[in-house]
Amino acid sequence: MQCYQVSSIALGQVERGRRNISLHNILKLAEGLQLDPSELVKGLKVERE
């Protein structure tokens, strides 16, 4: 994932739920994958405390 300037370590932590991804990195990742950023967050639910 380095070609998208998002650390593969950080991305792995996001996938495992150990780290949150910033909006900035969502945009960079979507650009690298040639996707609309909304595709990366589709179906996510807001967690309420």
Helices and strands as residue ranges (DSSP letters): G 2-4, H 8-15, H 23-33, H 37-41
